[in-house]
Amino acid sequence: MPVSALLCFCTCPDPATAERLAEALVGERLAACANIVPGLRSIYRWQGTVERADEVLLLVKTQARLLQRLQERLLELHPYELPGLVAVEIDHGLPATLRWIADETRLEPIPE
């Protein structure tokens, strides 16, 4: 059965926040993996003004069926009023990697 996997991009204000979010999402099995990428410079429009910020990028691998739950949890945990979260479908990848994403984001434990 094909796995409908997503790669979610989320900006964070600092490495500590990104790590806290990653630990929660992976620990709660809403993500199989979260990568923290430092050194992001964001330029964006917020409330009518162009803003600039040094941020950290959090890359989250999950299943499409978990996106709504992941979004809800992120809104609870993220310090931003509006977290910058977008998700793209993973169209191609190693089948074993896609299966791993599915296995690690099961809400029930995998039988041994």
N, CA, C and O atoms as a printed pandas DataFrame, in Angstrom:
     atom_number atom_name residue_name chain_id  residue_number  x_coord  y_coord  z_coord
0              1         N          MET        A               1    0.843   -1.179    0.000
1              2        CA          MET        A               1    0.000    0.000    0.000
2              3         C          MET        A               1    0.890    1.245    0.000
3              4         O          MET        A               1    1.769    1.357    0.854
4              5         N          PRO        A               2    0.689    2.181   -0.929
5              6        CA          PRO        A               2    1.535    3.376   -0.970
6              7         C          PRO        A               2    1.306    4.266    0.258
7              8         O          PRO        A               2    0.200    4.347    0.792
8              9         N          VAL        A               3    2.355    4.911    0.675
9             10        CA          VAL        A               3    2.303    5.804    1.822
10            11         C          VAL        A               3    2.169    7.228    1.312
11            12         O          VAL        A               3    2.925    7.652    0.438
12            13         N          SER        A               4    1.210    7.968    1.854
13            14        CA          SER        A               4    1.047    9.364    1.506
14            15         C          SER        A               4    1.827   10.191    2.528
15            16         O          SER        A               4    1.319   10.520    3.600
16            17         N          ALA        A               5    3.069   10.517    2.174
17            18        CA          ALA        A               5    3.960   11.216    3.097
18            19         C          ALA        A               5    4.061   12.690    2.759
19            20         O          ALA        A               5    3.859   13.097    1.615
20            21         N          LEU        A               6    4.376   13.484    3.774
21            22        CA          LEU        A               6    4.536   14.926    3.622
22            23         C          LEU        A               6    5.864   15.368    4.208
23            24         O          LEU        A               6    6.392   14.756    5.136
24            25         N          LEU        A               7    6.388   16.440    3.645
25            26        CA          LEU        A               7    7.509   17.150    4.233
26            27         C          LEU        A               7    6.970   18.524    4.615
27            28         O          LEU        A               7    6.553   19.298    3.753
28            29         N          CYS        A               8    6.980   18.821    5.907
29            30        CA          CYS        A               8    6.451   20.085    6.410
30            31         C          CYS        A               8    7.603   21.017    6.747
31            32         O          CYS        A               8    8.597   20.603    7.344
32            33         N          PHE        A               9    7.465   22.255    6.367
33            34        CA          PHE        A               9    8.450   23.290    6.642
34            35         C          PHE        A               9    7.862   24.221    7.699
35            36         O          PHE        A               9    6.748   24.719    7.541
36            37         N          CYS        A              10    8.602   24.451    8.765
37            38        CA          CYS        A              10    8.114   25.320    9.837
38            39         C          CYS        A              10    9.256   26.205   10.315
39            40         O          CYS        A              10   10.325   25.704   10.666
40            41         N          THR        A              11    9.041   27.502   10.331
41            42        CA          THR        A              11   10.064   28.412   10.828
42            43         C          THR        A              11    9.921   28.569   12.341
43            44         O          THR        A              11    8.816   28.573   12.885
44            45         N          CYS        A              12   11.070   28.698   13.002
45            46        CA          CYS        A              12   11.127   28.831   14.456
46            47         C          CYS        A              12   12.049   29.999   14.801
47            48         O          CYS        A              12   12.950   30.331   14.031
48            49         N          PRO        A              13   11.825   30.622   15.957
49            50        CA          PRO        A              13   12.641   31.788   16.296
50            51         C          PRO        A              13   14.073   31.465   16.710
51            52         O          PRO        A              13   14.950   32.325   16.623
52            53         N          ASP        A              14   14.323   30.216   17.167
53            54        CA          ASP        A              14   15.656   29.880   17.652
54            55         C          ASP        A              14   15.815   28.359   17.721
55            56         O          ASP        A              14   14.828   27.627   17.648
56            57         N          PRO        A              15   17.063   27.883   17.863
57            58        CA          PRO        A              15   17.295   26.436   17.912
58            59         C          PRO        A              15   16.587   25.738   19.077
59            60         O          PRO        A              15   16.106   24.617   18.914
60            61         N          ALA        A              16   16.514   26.368   20.225
61            62        CA          ALA        A              16   15.878   25.734   21.385
62            63         C          ALA        A              16   14.395   25.476   21.119
63            64         O          ALA        A              16   13.876   24.417   21.473
64            65         N          THR        A              17   13.721   26.426   20.505
65            66        CA          THR        A              17   12.311   26.237   20.162
66            67         C          THR        A              17   12.160   25.125   19.147
67            68         O          THR        A              17   11.288   24.268   19.293
68            69         N          ALA        A              18   12.996   25.124   18.118
69            70        CA          ALA        A              18   12.928   24.079   17.091
70            71         C          ALA        A              18   13.141   22.709   17.712
71            72         O          ALA        A              18   12.439   21.757   17.370
72            73         N          GLU        A              19   14.105   22.597   18.626
73            74        CA          GLU        A              19   14.367   21.310   19.264
74            75         C          GLU        A              19   13.194   20.874   20.146
75            76         O          GLU        A              19   12.837   19.697   20.164
76            77         N          ARG        A              20   12.608   21.800   20.861
77            78        CA          ARG        A              20   11.459   21.486   21.714
78            79         C          ARG        A              20   10.280   20.995   20.871
79            80         O          ARG        A              20    9.623   20.016   21.223
80            81         N          LEU        A              21   10.022   21.677   19.768
81            82        CA          LEU        A              21    8.943   21.266   18.869
82            83         C          LEU        A              21    9.238   19.901   18.249
83            84         O          LEU        A              21    8.355   19.045   18.185
84            85         N          ALA        A              22   10.470   19.695   17.794
85            86        CA          ALA        A              22   10.853   18.426   17.181
86            87         C          ALA        A              22   10.680   17.281   18.167
87            88         O          ALA        A              22   10.118   16.242   17.820
88            89         N          GLU        A              23   11.155   17.461   19.386
89            90        CA          GLU        A              23   11.036   16.423   20.419
90            91         C          GLU        A              23    9.572   16.074   20.664
91            92         O          GLU        A              23    9.226   14.899   20.779
92            93         N          ALA        A              24    8.720   17.074   20.743
93            94        CA          ALA        A              24    7.299   16.828   21.001
94            95         C          ALA        A              24    6.651   16.086   19.837
95            96         O          ALA        A              24    5.952   15.096   20.050
96            97         N          LEU        A              25    6.873   16.549   18.617
97            98        CA          LEU        A              25    6.220   15.944   17.452
98            99         C          LEU        A              25    6.685   14.510   17.216
99           100         O          LEU        A              25    5.872   13.638   16.909
100          101         N          VAL        A              26    7.990   14.260   17.358
101          102        CA          VAL        A              26    8.503   12.900   17.184
102          103         C          VAL        A              26    8.078   12.036   18.375
103          104         O          VAL        A              26    7.667   10.889   18.199
104          105         N          GLY        A              27    8.177   12.580   19.564
105          106        CA          GLY        A              27    7.798   11.831   20.754
106          107         C          GLY        A              27    6.336   11.411   20.764
107          108         O          GLY        A              27    5.992   10.348   21.280
108          109         N          GLU        A              28    5.481   12.246   20.194
109          110        CA          GLU        A              28    4.043   11.958   20.130
110          111         C          GLU        A              28    3.664   11.197   18.861
111          112         O          GLU        A              28    2.482   10.981   18.595
112          113         N          ARG        A              29    4.649   10.796   18.089
113          114        CA          ARG        A              29    4.479   10.027   16.850
114          115         C          ARG        A              29    3.689   10.786   15.777
115          116         O          ARG        A              29    3.086   10.173   14.896
116          117         N          LEU        A              30    3.698   12.100   15.856
117          118        CA          LEU        A              30    3.096   12.910   14.796
118          119         C          LEU        A              30    4.098   13.143   13.672
119          120         O          LEU        A              30    3.731   13.590   12.586
120          121         N          ALA        A              31    5.358   12.839   13.939
121          122        CA          ALA        A              31    6.428   12.957   12.943
122          123         C          ALA        A              31    7.376   11.788   13.112
123          124         O          ALA        A              31    7.630   11.335   14.228
124          125         N          ALA        A              32    7.899   11.304   11.995
125          126        CA          ALA        A              32    8.917   10.253   12.046
126          127         C          ALA        A              32   10.285   10.858   12.313
127          128         O          ALA        A              32   11.151   10.232   12.925
128          129         N          CYS        A              33   10.465   12.089   11.843
129          130        CA          CYS        A              33   11.763   12.742   11.924
130          131         C          CYS        A              33   11.549   14.242   11.813
131          132         O          CYS        A              33   10.631   14.703   11.135
132          133         N          ALA        A              34   12.400   14.990   12.480
133          134        CA          ALA        A              34   12.404   16.440   12.327
134          135         C          ALA        A              34   13.856   16.885   12.238
135          136         O          ALA        A              34   14.664   16.571   13.112
136          137         N          ASN        A              35   14.178   17.608   11.194
137          138        CA          ASN        A              35   15.530   18.119   10.989
138          139         C          ASN        A              35   15.543   19.604   11.321
139          140         O          ASN        A              35   14.630   20.339   10.947
140          141         N          ILE        A              36   16.570   20.036   12.016
141          142        CA          ILE        A              36   16.711   21.435   12.407
142          143         C          ILE        A              36   17.826   22.055   11.568
143          144         O          ILE        A              36   18.973   21.610   11.604
144          145         N          VAL        A              37   17.466   23.084   10.816
145          146        CA          VAL        A              37   18.406   23.739    9.908
146          147         C          VAL        A              37   18.616   25.178   10.390
147          148         O          VAL        A              37   17.711   26.003   10.265
148          149         N          PRO        A              38   19.784   25.488   10.936
149          150        CA          PRO        A              38   20.046   26.846   11.418
150          151         C          PRO        A              38   20.412   27.790   10.271
151          152         O          PRO        A              38   20.619   27.367    9.133
152          153         N          GLY        A              39   20.485   29.069   10.603
153          154        CA          GLY        A              39   21.017   30.045    9.667
154          155         C          GLY        A              39   20.025   30.559    8.632
155          156         O          GLY        A              39   20.430   30.982    7.549
156          157         N          LEU        A              40   18.752   30.528    8.940
157          158        CA          LEU        A              40   17.725   30.991    8.012
158          159         C          LEU        A              40   17.513   32.487    8.207
159          160         O          LEU        A              40   17.391   32.952    9.340
160          161         N          ARG        A              41   17.469   33.235    7.127
161          162        CA          ARG        A              41   17.143   34.668    7.177
162          163         C          ARG        A              41   15.816   34.831    6.461
163          164         O          ARG        A              41   15.717   34.573    5.261
164          165         N          SER        A              42   14.794   35.261    7.192
165          166        CA          SER        A              42   13.454   35.402    6.622
166          167         C          SER        A              42   13.113   36.866    6.408
167          168         O          SER        A              42   13.384   37.718    7.255
168          169         N          ILE        A              43   12.519   37.136    5.268
169          170        CA          ILE        A              43   11.969   38.454    4.956
170          171         C          ILE        A              43   10.519   38.200    4.589
171          172         O          ILE        A              43   10.234   37.443    3.661
172          173         N          TYR        A              44    9.608   38.822    5.304
173          174        CA          TYR        A              44    8.190   38.521    5.137
174          175         C          TYR        A              44    7.338   39.748    5.470
175          176         O          TYR        A              44    7.786   40.680    6.138
176          177         N          ARG        A              45    6.125   39.718    4.993
177          178        CA          ARG        A              45    5.190   40.787    5.298
178          179         C          ARG        A              45    4.324   40.332    6.459
179          180         O          ARG        A              45    3.748   39.245    6.414
180          181         N          TRP        A              46    4.226   41.157    7.508
181          182        CA          TRP        A              46    3.412   40.845    8.677
182          183         C          TRP        A              46    2.707   42.113    9.137
183          184         O          TRP        A              46    3.347   43.114    9.459
184          185         N          GLN        A              47    1.402   42.055    9.164
185          186        CA          GLN        A              47    0.562   43.163    9.608
186          187         C          GLN        A              47    0.928   44.468    8.901
187          188         O          GLN        A              47    1.057   45.523    9.522
188          189         N          GLY        A              48    1.092   44.359    7.576
189          190        CA          GLY        A              48    1.316   45.533    6.738
190          191         C          GLY        A              48    2.743   46.035    6.671
191          192         O          GLY        A              48    3.002   47.039    6.008
192          193         N          THR        A              49    3.665   45.383    7.326
193          194        CA          THR        A              49    5.055   45.834    7.360
194          195         C          THR        A              49    5.976   44.716    6.889
195          196         O          THR        A              49    5.756   43.546    7.202
196          197         N          VAL        A              50    7.007   45.083    6.137
197          198        CA          VAL        A              50    8.017   44.101    5.751
198          199         C          VAL        A              50    8.955   43.911    6.941
199          200         O          VAL        A              50    9.542   44.868    7.447
200          201         N          GLU        A              51    9.081   42.674    7.372
201          202        CA          GLU        A              51    9.893   42.317    8.535
202          203         C          GLU        A              51   11.078   41.463    8.100
203          204         O          GLU        A              51   11.067   40.871    7.021
204          205         N          ARG        A              52   12.090   41.408    8.942
205          206        CA          ARG        A              52   13.252   40.559    8.745
206          207         C          ARG        A              52   13.539   39.869   10.067
207          208         O          ARG        A              52   13.414   40.466   11.136
208          209         N          ALA        A              53   13.930   38.592    9.979
209          210        CA          ALA        A              53   14.237   37.859   11.210
210          211         C          ALA        A              53   15.227   36.739   10.917
211          212         O          ALA        A              53   15.183   36.107    9.861
212          213         N          ASP        A              54   16.120   36.507   11.874
213          214        CA          ASP        A              54   16.967   35.325   11.839
214          215         C          ASP        A              54   16.153   34.207   12.470
215          216         O          ASP        A              54   15.670   34.337   13.595
216          217         N          GLU        A              55   16.005   33.107   11.738
217          218        CA          GLU        A              55   15.172   32.004   12.207
218          219         C          GLU        A              55   15.881   30.678   11.995
219          220         O          GLU        A              55   16.993   30.620   11.470
220          221         N          VAL        A              56   15.214   29.622   12.415
221          222        CA          VAL        A              56   15.674   28.253   12.242
222          223         C          VAL        A              56   14.568   27.524   11.502
223          224         O          VAL        A              56   13.389   27.734   11.784
224          225         N          LEU        A              57   14.937   26.670   10.558
225          226        CA          LEU        A              57   13.946   25.917    9.799
226          227         C          LEU        A              57   13.816   24.518   10.382
227          228         O          LEU        A              57   14.808   23.828   10.614
228          229         N          LEU        A              58   12.578   24.118   10.611
229          230        CA          LEU        A              58   12.284   22.779   11.081
230          231         C          LEU        A              58   11.639   22.028    9.923
231          232         O          LEU        A              58   10.601   22.446    9.409
232          233         N          LEU        A              59   12.258   20.913    9.508
233          234        CA          LEU        A              59   11.725   20.056    8.452
234          235         C          LEU        A              59   11.138   18.827    9.121
235          236         O          LEU        A              59   11.838   18.121    9.847
236          237         N          VAL        A              60    9.861   18.565    8.884
237          238        CA          VAL        A              60    9.150   17.499    9.586
238          239         C          VAL        A              60    8.613   16.502    8.570
239          240         O          VAL        A              60    7.916   16.880    7.628
240          241         N          LYS        A              61    8.944   15.213    8.766
241          242        CA          LYS        A              61    8.435   14.151    7.886
242          243         C          LYS        A              61    7.292   13.441    8.599
243          244         O          LYS        A              61    7.445   12.968    9.725
244          245         N          THR        A              62    6.133   13.372    7.923
245          246        CA          THR        A              62    4.946   12.784    8.526
246          247         C          THR        A              62    4.069   12.167    7.455
247          248         O          THR        A              62    4.402   12.193    6.270
248          249         N          GLN        A              63    2.952   11.614    7.878
249          250        CA          GLN        A              63    1.946   11.097    6.949
250          251         C          GLN        A              63    0.893   12.170    6.701
251          252         O          GLN        A              63    0.609   12.981    7.582
252          253         N          ALA        A              64    0.322   12.176    5.517
253          254        CA          ALA        A              64   -0.703   13.162    5.173
254          255         C          ALA        A              64   -1.886   13.087    6.130
255          256         O          ALA        A              64   -2.462   14.117    6.481
256          257         N          ARG        A              65   -2.252   11.888    6.552
257          258        CA          ARG        A              65   -3.416   11.742    7.426
258          259         C          ARG        A              65   -3.215   12.369    8.807
259          260         O          ARG        A              65   -4.180   12.565    9.545
260          261         N          LEU        A              66   -1.969   12.681    9.156
261          262        CA          LEU        A              66   -1.680   13.277   10.459
262          263         C          LEU        A              66   -1.500   14.789   10.412
263          264         O          LEU        A              66   -1.252   15.411   11.444
264          265         N          LEU        A              67   -1.621   15.384    9.241
265          266        CA          LEU        A              67   -1.333   16.811    9.104
266          267         C          LEU        A              67   -2.210   17.666   10.015
267          268         O          LEU        A              67   -1.702   18.573   10.675
268          269         N          GLN        A              68   -3.479   17.403   10.065
269          270        CA          GLN        A              68   -4.358   18.233   10.897
270          271         C          GLN        A              68   -3.967   18.155   12.365
271          272         O          GLN        A              68   -3.940   19.174   13.055
272          273         N          ARG        A              69   -3.663   16.956   12.847
273          274        CA          ARG        A              69   -3.240   16.801   14.244
274          275         C          ARG        A              69   -1.903   17.479   14.489
275          276         O          ARG        A              69   -1.701   18.100   15.532
276          277         N          LEU        A              70   -0.992   17.363   13.533
277          278        CA          LEU        A              70    0.305   18.018   13.655
278          279         C          LEU        A              70    0.119   19.538   13.705
279          280         O          LEU        A              70    0.755   20.213   14.515
280          281         N          GLN        A              71   -0.735   20.068   12.857
281          282        CA          GLN        A              71   -1.002   21.506   12.843
282          283         C          GLN        A              71   -1.574   21.963   14.187
283          284         O          GLN        A              71   -1.144   22.977   14.738
284          285         N          GLU        A              72   -2.540   21.213   14.707
285          286        CA          GLU        A              72   -3.161   21.575   15.980
286          287         C          GLU        A              72   -2.125   21.578   17.104
287          288         O          GLU        A              72   -2.104   22.487   17.934
288          289         N          ARG        A              73   -1.272   20.564   17.125
289          290        CA          ARG        A              73   -0.261   20.478   18.169
290          291         C          ARG        A              73    0.761   21.596   18.040
291          292         O          ARG        A              73    1.198   22.169   19.038
292          293         N          LEU        A              74    1.138   21.900   16.807
293          294        CA          LEU        A              74    2.081   22.982   16.571
294          295         C          LEU        A              74    1.514   24.320   17.047
295          296         O          LEU        A              74    2.233   25.131   17.631
296          297         N          LEU        A              75    0.236   24.544   16.798
297          298        CA          LEU        A              75   -0.401   25.786   17.261
298          299         C          LEU        A              75   -0.392   25.880   18.786
299          300         O          LEU        A              75   -0.291   26.976   19.338
300          301         N          GLU        A              76   -0.495   24.746   19.463
301          302        CA          GLU        A              76   -0.439   24.734   20.929
302          303         C          GLU        A              76    0.955   25.051   21.450
303          304         O          GLU        A              76    1.099   25.722   22.472
304          305         N          LEU        A              77    1.987   24.569   20.750
305          306        CA          LEU        A              77    3.354   24.633   21.261
306          307         C          LEU        A              77    4.190   25.802   20.744
307          308         O          LEU        A              77    5.110   26.248   21.430
308          309         N          HIS        A              78    3.888   26.300   19.562
309          310        CA          HIS        A              78    4.748   27.291   18.900
310          311         C          HIS        A              78    4.563   28.674   19.523
311          312         O          HIS        A              78    3.436   29.071   19.818
312          313         N          PRO        A              79    5.658   29.413   19.725
313          314        CA          PRO        A              79    5.530   30.745   20.324
314          315         C          PRO        A              79    4.986   31.820   19.373
315          316         O          PRO        A              79    4.512   32.859   19.834
316          317         N          TYR        A              80    5.045   31.591   18.067
317          318        CA          TYR        A              80    4.553   32.603   17.132
318          319         C          TYR        A              80    3.021   32.648   17.147
319          320         O          TYR        A              80    2.355   31.629   17.329
320          321         N          GLU        A              81    2.491   33.838   16.953
321          322        CA          GLU        A              81    1.041   33.998   16.814
322          323         C          GLU        A              81    0.541   33.200   15.611
323          324         O          GLU        A              81   -0.515   32.569   15.669
324          325         N          LEU        A              82    1.296   33.233   14.541
325          326        CA          LEU        A              82    0.967   32.481   13.335
326          327         C          LEU        A              82    2.221   31.737   12.879
327          328         O          LEU        A              82    3.052   32.303   12.168
328          329         N          PRO        A              83    2.363   30.469   13.283
329          330        CA          PRO        A              83    3.541   29.710   12.849
330          331         C          PRO        A              83    3.585   29.583   11.327
331          332         O          PRO        A              83    2.562   29.358   10.681
332          333         N          GLY        A              84    4.778   29.729   10.772
333          334        CA          GLY        A              84    4.954   29.563    9.329
334          335         C          GLY        A              84    5.069   28.083    9.011
335          336         O          GLY        A              84    6.169   27.532    9.026
336          337         N          LEU        A              85    3.960   27.439    8.725
337          338        CA          LEU        A              85    3.948   26.010    8.432
338          339         C          LEU        A              85    3.335   25.779    7.062
339          340         O          LEU        A              85    2.219   26.221    6.789
340          341         N          VAL        A              86    4.065   25.088    6.207
341          342        CA          VAL        A              86    3.542   24.632    4.921
342          343         C          VAL        A              86    3.977   23.186    4.742
343          344         O          VAL        A              86    4.996   22.757    5.284
344          345         N          ALA        A              87    3.190   22.440    3.972
345          346        CA          ALA        A              87    3.491   21.031    3.746
346          347         C          ALA        A              87    3.451   20.735    2.257
347          348         O          ALA        A              87    2.605   21.251    1.528
348          349         N          VAL        A              88    4.371   19.903    1.823
349          350        CA          VAL        A              88    4.382   19.456    0.432
350          351         C          VAL        A              88    4.382   17.932    0.416
351          352         O          VAL        A              88    4.963   17.285    1.288
352          353         N          GLU        A              89    3.729   17.381   -0.578
353          354        CA          GLU        A              89    3.688   15.933   -0.708
354          355         C          GLU        A              89    5.048   15.415   -1.164
355          356         O          GLU        A              89    5.731   16.044   -1.972
356          357         N          ILE        A              90    5.420   14.275   -0.639
357          358        CA          ILE        A              90    6.629   13.597   -1.081
358          359         C          ILE        A              90    6.191   12.645   -2.193
359          360         O          ILE        A              90    5.628   11.583   -1.926
360          361         N          ASP        A              91    6.452   13.031   -3.433
361          362        CA          ASP        A              91    6.031   12.219   -4.578
362          363         C          ASP        A              91    6.920   11.005   -4.799
363          364         O          ASP        A              91    6.452    9.956   -5.241
364          365         N          HIS        A              92    8.188   11.149   -4.494
365          366        CA          HIS        A              92    9.148   10.080   -4.748
366          367         C          HIS        A              92   10.079    9.953   -3.561
367          368         O          HIS        A              92   10.329   10.918   -2.838
368          369         N          GLY        A              93   10.584    8.758   -3.374
369          370        CA          GLY        A              93   11.542    8.496   -2.310
370          371         C          GLY        A              93   11.814    7.007   -2.262
371          372         O          GLY        A              93   11.114    6.216   -2.893
372          373         N          LEU        A              94   12.820    6.637   -1.519
373          374        CA          LEU        A              94   13.078    5.219   -1.344
374          375         C          LEU        A              94   11.861    4.577   -0.691
375          376         O          LEU        A              94   11.393    5.065    0.338
376          377         N          PRO        A              95   11.343    3.507   -1.253
377          378        CA          PRO        A              95   10.173    2.855   -0.646
378          379         C          PRO        A              95   10.387    2.525    0.826
379          380         O          PRO        A              95    9.464    2.661    1.629
380          381         N          ALA        A              96   11.583    2.097    1.187
381          382        CA          ALA        A              96   11.851    1.780    2.593
382          383         C          ALA        A              96   11.775    3.028    3.469
383          384         O          ALA        A              96   11.332    2.951    4.615
384          385         N          THR        A              97   12.200    4.173    2.943
385          386        CA          THR        A              97   12.113    5.420    3.706
386          387         C          THR        A              97   10.659    5.814    3.912
387          388         O          THR        A              97   10.269    6.206    5.012
388          389         N          LEU        A              98    9.863    5.712    2.867
389          390        CA          LEU        A              98    8.444    6.054    2.979
390          391         C          LEU        A              98    7.732    5.110    3.947
391          392         O          LEU        A              98    6.868    5.534    4.715
392          393         N          ARG        A              99    8.096    3.840    3.905
393          394        CA          ARG        A              99    7.509    2.860    4.841
394          395         C          ARG        A              99    7.914    3.207    6.271
395          396         O          ARG        A              99    7.102    3.108    7.191
396          397         N          TRP        A             100    9.172    3.616    6.458
397          398        CA          TRP        A             100    9.667    4.016    7.779
398          399         C          TRP        A             100    8.871    5.201    8.316
399          400         O          TRP        A             100    8.513    5.220    9.494
400          401         N          ILE        A             101    8.591    6.186    7.469
401          402        CA          ILE        A             101    7.775    7.326    7.897
402          403         C          ILE        A             101    6.414    6.824    8.393
403          404         O          ILE        A             101    5.935    7.250    9.444
404          405         N          ALA        A             102    5.802    5.921    7.633
405          406        CA          ALA        A             102    4.500    5.379    8.028
406          407         C          ALA        A             102    4.608    4.601    9.339
407          408         O          ALA        A             102    3.770    4.763   10.226
408          409         N          ASP        A             103    5.625    3.768    9.466
409          410        CA          ASP        A             103    5.771    2.952   10.674
410          411         C          ASP        A             103    6.003    3.801   11.920
411          412         O          ASP        A             103    5.456    3.512   12.984
412          413         N          GLU        A             104    6.805    4.836   11.786
413          414        CA          GLU        A             104    7.162    5.651   12.954
414          415         C          GLU        A             104    6.091    6.666   13.331
415          416         O          GLU        A             104    6.178    7.296   14.385
416          417         N          THR        A             105    5.090    6.828   12.486
417          418        CA          THR        A             105    4.008    7.762   12.820
418          419         C          THR        A             105    2.706    7.025   13.086
419          420         O          THR        A             105    1.633    7.629   13.070
420          421         N          ARG        A             106    2.794    5.732   13.328
421          422        CA          ARG        A             106    1.605    4.995   13.752
422          423         C          ARG        A             106    1.232    5.440   15.149
423          424         O          ARG        A             106    2.095    5.592   16.014
424          425         N          LEU        A             107   -0.042    5.644   15.367
425          426        CA          LEU        A             107   -0.470    6.067   16.691
426          427         C          LEU        A             107   -0.533    4.896   17.659
427          428         O          LEU        A             107   -0.541    5.084   18.875
428          429         N          GLU        A             108   -0.578    3.691   17.112
429          430        CA          GLU        A             108   -0.512    2.505   17.961
430          431         C          GLU        A             108    0.863    1.855   17.754
431          432         O          GLU        A             108    1.445    1.975   16.675
432          433         N          PRO        A             109    1.384    1.172   18.774
433          434        CA          PRO        A             109    2.715    0.563   18.617
434          435         C          PRO        A             109    2.728   -0.508   17.521
435          436         O          PRO        A             109    1.721   -1.167   17.266
436          437         N          ILE        A             110    3.877   -0.663   16.887
437          438        CA          ILE        A             110    4.059   -1.693   15.880
438          439         C          ILE        A             110    4.233   -3.016   16.608
439          440         O          ILE        A             110    5.037   -3.104   17.535
440          441         N          PRO        A             111    3.480   -4.072   16.200
441          442        CA          PRO        A             111    3.661   -5.365   16.851
442          443         C          PRO        A             111    5.077   -5.873   16.656
443          444         O          PRO        A             111    5.641   -5.760   15.568
444          445         N          GLU        A             112    5.646   -6.429   17.703
445          446        CA          GLU        A             112    7.017   -6.957   17.653
446          447         C          GLU        A             112    7.034   -8.315   16.980
447          448         O          GLU        A             112    8.096   -8.923   16.842
